Amino acid sequence: MLRQIFDTEADLTPDPANNTLTVRLHHLTQAAHDQAIEKLLAELNDTQTIFPCTNLKLVFKLGST
């Protein structure tokens, strides 16, 4: 599953007005993997990480919307 996460495409959407950089991962091949990754992304979002050399907070999401 980790290999699939690292190999999947992601969309990066900066939003300077809200000081965020959204990292949207595409769905994985199995719904069970999507459920597991959603938990990981929630934990990552809780860290309130700032992208290096910017003031943009990383926001991780899964899916196309």
mmCIF file of the C-alpha atoms, coordinates in Angstrom:
data_MODEL
# 
_entry.id   MODEL 
# 
loop_
_atom_site.group_PDB 
_atom_site.id 
_atom_site.type_symbol 
_atom_site.label_atom_id 
_atom_site.label_alt_id 
_atom_site.label_comp_id 
_atom_site.label_asym_id 
_atom_site.label_entity_id 
_atom_site.label_seq_id 
_atom_site.pdbx_PDB_ins_code 
_atom_site.Cartn_x 
_atom_site.Cartn_y 
_atom_site.Cartn_z 
_atom_site.occupancy 
_atom_site.B_iso_or_equiv 
_atom_site.pdbx_formal_charge 
_atom_site.auth_seq_id 
_atom_site.auth_comp_id 
_atom_site.auth_asym_id 
_atom_site.auth_atom_id 
_atom_site.pdbx_PDB_model_num 
ATOM 1  C CA . MET A 1 1  ? 0.000   0.000  0.000  1.00 0.00 ? 1  MET A CA 1 
ATOM 2  C CA . LEU A 1 2  ? 2.849   2.429  0.754  1.00 0.00 ? 2  LEU A CA 1 
ATOM 3  C CA . ARG A 1 3  ? 4.348   1.888  -2.670 1.00 0.00 ? 3  ARG A CA 1 
ATOM 4  C CA . GLN A 1 4  ? 0.962   2.669  -4.199 1.00 0.00 ? 4  GLN A CA 1 
ATOM 5  C CA . ILE A 1 5  ? 0.734   5.876  -2.157 1.00 0.00 ? 5  ILE A CA 1 
ATOM 6  C CA . PHE A 1 6  ? 4.142   7.020  -3.365 1.00 0.00 ? 6  PHE A CA 1 
ATOM 7  C CA . ASP A 1 7  ? 3.376   6.063  -6.970 1.00 0.00 ? 7  ASP A CA 1 
ATOM 8  C CA . THR A 1 8  ? -0.069  7.657  -7.173 1.00 0.00 ? 8  THR A CA 1 
ATOM 9  C CA . GLU A 1 9  ? -0.492  11.089 -8.692 1.00 0.00 ? 9  GLU A CA 1 
ATOM 10 C CA . ALA A 1 10 ? -1.363  14.102 -6.611 1.00 0.00 ? 10 ALA A CA 1 
ATOM 11 C CA . ASP A 1 11 ? -2.669  17.564 -7.434 1.00 0.00 ? 11 ASP A CA 1 
ATOM 12 C CA . LEU A 1 12 ? -1.054  20.546 -5.723 1.00 0.00 ? 12 LEU A CA 1 
ATOM 13 C CA . THR A 1 13 ? -3.279  23.585 -5.296 1.00 0.00 ? 13 THR A CA 1 
ATOM 14 C CA . PRO A 1 14 ? -1.794  26.666 -3.647 1.00 0.00 ? 14 PRO A CA 1 
ATOM 15 C CA . ASP A 1 15 ? -4.220  29.136 -2.098 1.00 0.00 ? 15 ASP A CA 1 
ATOM 16 C CA . PRO A 1 16 ? -2.230  32.206 -1.040 1.00 0.00 ? 16 PRO A CA 1 
ATOM 17 C CA . ALA A 1 17 ? -5.387  33.998 0.158  1.00 0.00 ? 17 ALA A CA 1 
ATOM 18 C CA . ASN A 1 18 ? -5.922  31.290 2.808  1.00 0.00 ? 18 ASN A CA 1 
ATOM 19 C CA . ASN A 1 19 ? -2.223  30.445 3.246  1.00 0.00 ? 19 ASN A CA 1 
ATOM 20 C CA . THR A 1 20 ? -2.744  26.792 2.291  1.00 0.00 ? 20 THR A CA 1 
ATOM 21 C CA . LEU A 1 21 ? -1.262  24.293 -0.123 1.00 0.00 ? 21 LEU A CA 1 
ATOM 22 C CA . THR A 1 22 ? -3.708  21.468 -0.783 1.00 0.00 ? 22 THR A CA 1 
ATOM 23 C CA . VAL A 1 23 ? -2.187  18.096 -1.671 1.00 0.00 ? 23 VAL A CA 1 
ATOM 24 C CA . ARG A 1 24 ? -4.971  16.010 -3.191 1.00 0.00 ? 24 ARG A CA 1 
ATOM 25 C CA . LEU A 1 25 ? -4.089  12.348 -3.683 1.00 0.00 ? 25 LEU A CA 1 
ATOM 26 C CA . HIS A 1 26 ? -5.942  10.348 -6.299 1.00 0.00 ? 26 HIS A CA 1 
ATOM 27 C CA . HIS A 1 27 ? -7.933  7.341  -5.090 1.00 0.00 ? 27 HIS A CA 1 
ATOM 28 C CA . LEU A 1 28 ? -6.024  4.106  -4.575 1.00 0.00 ? 28 LEU A CA 1 
ATOM 29 C CA . THR A 1 29 ? -6.981  0.820  -6.238 1.00 0.00 ? 29 THR A CA 1 
ATOM 30 C CA . GLN A 1 30 ? -8.920  -0.608 -3.283 1.00 0.00 ? 30 GLN A CA 1 
ATOM 31 C CA . ALA A 1 31 ? -11.533 1.058  -1.088 1.00 0.00 ? 31 ALA A CA 1 
ATOM 32 C CA . ALA A 1 32 ? -9.881  -0.433 2.020  1.00 0.00 ? 32 ALA A CA 1 
ATOM 33 C CA . HIS A 1 33 ? -6.661  1.360  1.073  1.00 0.00 ? 33 HIS A CA 1 
ATOM 34 C CA . ASP A 1 34 ? -8.564  4.631  0.670  1.00 0.00 ? 34 ASP A CA 1 
ATOM 35 C CA . GLN A 1 35 ? -10.003 4.224  4.166  1.00 0.00 ? 35 GLN A CA 1 
ATOM 36 C CA . ALA A 1 36 ? -6.546  3.624  5.615  1.00 0.00 ? 36 ALA A CA 1 
ATOM 37 C CA . ILE A 1 37 ? -4.995  6.576  3.799  1.00 0.00 ? 37 ILE A CA 1 
ATOM 38 C CA . GLU A 1 38 ? -7.805  8.901  4.938  1.00 0.00 ? 38 GLU A CA 1 
ATOM 39 C CA . LYS A 1 39 ? -6.815  8.186  8.542  1.00 0.00 ? 39 LYS A CA 1 
ATOM 40 C CA . LEU A 1 40 ? -3.176  8.938  7.740  1.00 0.00 ? 40 LEU A CA 1 
ATOM 41 C CA . LEU A 1 41 ? -4.114  12.171 5.973  1.00 0.00 ? 41 LEU A CA 1 
ATOM 42 C CA . ALA A 1 42 ? -6.211  13.256 8.961  1.00 0.00 ? 42 ALA A CA 1 
ATOM 43 C CA . GLU A 1 43 ? -3.192  12.725 11.229 1.00 0.00 ? 43 GLU A CA 1 
ATOM 44 C CA . LEU A 1 44 ? -0.981  14.695 8.851  1.00 0.00 ? 44 LEU A CA 1 
ATOM 45 C CA . ASN A 1 45 ? -3.504  17.553 8.736  1.00 0.00 ? 45 ASN A CA 1 
ATOM 46 C CA . ASP A 1 46 ? -3.520  17.650 12.548 1.00 0.00 ? 46 ASP A CA 1 
ATOM 47 C CA . THR A 1 47 ? 0.210   18.498 12.498 1.00 0.00 ? 47 THR A CA 1 
ATOM 48 C CA . GLN A 1 48 ? -0.500  21.897 10.863 1.00 0.00 ? 48 GLN A CA 1 
ATOM 49 C CA . THR A 1 49 ? 2.741   21.549 8.842  1.00 0.00 ? 49 THR A CA 1 
ATOM 50 C CA . ILE A 1 50 ? 3.995   24.575 6.917  1.00 0.00 ? 50 ILE A CA 1 
ATOM 51 C CA . PHE A 1 51 ? 5.527   23.915 3.495  1.00 0.00 ? 51 PHE A CA 1 
ATOM 52 C CA . PRO A 1 52 ? 9.262   24.793 3.666  1.00 0.00 ? 52 PRO A CA 1 
ATOM 53 C CA . CYS A 1 53 ? 10.286  28.326 2.713  1.00 0.00 ? 53 CYS A CA 1 
ATOM 54 C CA . THR A 1 54 ? 6.642   29.484 2.534  1.00 0.00 ? 54 THR A CA 1 
ATOM 55 C CA . ASN A 1 55 ? 3.839   30.416 4.897  1.00 0.00 ? 55 ASN A CA 1 
ATOM 56 C CA . LEU A 1 56 ? 1.497   27.825 3.319  1.00 0.00 ? 56 LEU A CA 1 
ATOM 57 C CA . LYS A 1 57 ? -0.060  25.209 5.603  1.00 0.00 ? 57 LYS A CA 1 
ATOM 58 C CA . LEU A 1 58 ? -0.254  21.760 4.019  1.00 0.00 ? 58 LEU A CA 1 
ATOM 59 C CA . VAL A 1 59 ? -3.783  20.363 3.682  1.00 0.00 ? 59 VAL A CA 1 
ATOM 60 C CA . PHE A 1 60 ? -3.998  16.725 2.603  1.00 0.00 ? 60 PHE A CA 1 
ATOM 61 C CA . LYS A 1 61 ? -7.107  15.359 0.866  1.00 0.00 ? 61 LYS A CA 1 
ATOM 62 C CA . LEU A 1 62 ? -8.102  12.228 -1.000 1.00 0.00 ? 62 LEU A CA 1 
ATOM 63 C CA . GLY A 1 63 ? -10.207 12.189 -4.149 1.00 0.00 ? 63 GLY A CA 1 
ATOM 64 C CA . SER A 1 64 ? -11.199 14.504 -6.918 1.00 0.00 ? 64 SER A CA 1 
ATOM 65 C CA . THR A 1 65 ? -13.377 16.966 -4.970 1.00 0.00 ? 65 THR A CA 1 
# 
